[in-house]
């Protein structure tokens, strides 16, 4: 019974949402079906603790029809109608949270009922409310388009048509909306093309970009266009770092024009730009991305529904450790792990603490924390094993090292759930570590010329596997041989 779509969807509600749904079903305006009302009353007694007994089909049917034999068809009809009501409830809940569609539909209704005076009052009120709101993203211009469109239709319907700017204003808003949405889409296309096979070219894109790049005065009053154009430039013209710095300055000046989720996405573009620069060897951006992360934390832009996702947690800790911000990162790991999703807290905390203690050369504590990482998560198993291998190598625990490397290779070969690209990165690491350890162990026992030839082959192999994990650590260990 828990497989029922209705029961699964209702189970997603919190108590206050469920109480509103109960009231919704009991309202004769929305529902006149008595059996549906009775079904929801039955579920109300059990919510949220649904289980096989209290939502079993036979149990519910007996409560609804105490004197009748079980009829699956009747129950399906009740469930089907209740599900339709539930989805209508969800739509109304969403509708009530936003002013825009409600104001627009009211304007449409007033216009259709020829309530001209009231229409004008509500139009002015809707426009005032919208323009006083600091948000000035594409949603803002979309709403302006809809409101001015209603005003223009209303004006055209008057017996004495008045000369107004509704239509020309609508065209201006339409351009702004289009430019912002087009740039947003182009930014994401360019972003995805970096790691996906995604071919897309359109002549109009080039014309639009040329217009926007060369005529900034046309949209000077619209910072959202300027900001998305800068985002595009950081992707398309990445060598010019000035685009990044101008983007950060613009975001600081105009952060209030975007809702939190959109602002967060724009900062992700900036963050990814920094990481790409770091990957190219431009280490100035280590400090830059660290400062960016600090800003995102202090402003809480990086949080989604008060949750800090574990990949941000790991990236922030990793960047801070590279900068040797040891005191800061230890406090960060301890202070912010409660903000992680509950199911991620244990592994994320222990792995990042292990990494911290490895970086401060306390290998015993690092291994203690690694031993607390649960291997139920493939990603943590890969990264924790990699770090353990590195520690065994650095502390010359040869037996543990070789055992761990061999076990890791076998695990990689047997686990068919690991993507091929990820398999290659970790498998190459394990093989290169094993070869490096062999050359190191034989040094002084074989002719120097043979050792040098082996080292040259190893360096060549490493250079031909640029995607291998911990490549910098491998280079360091090979270069000291």
Beta strands, then each sheet from edge to edge (+ up, - down):
end
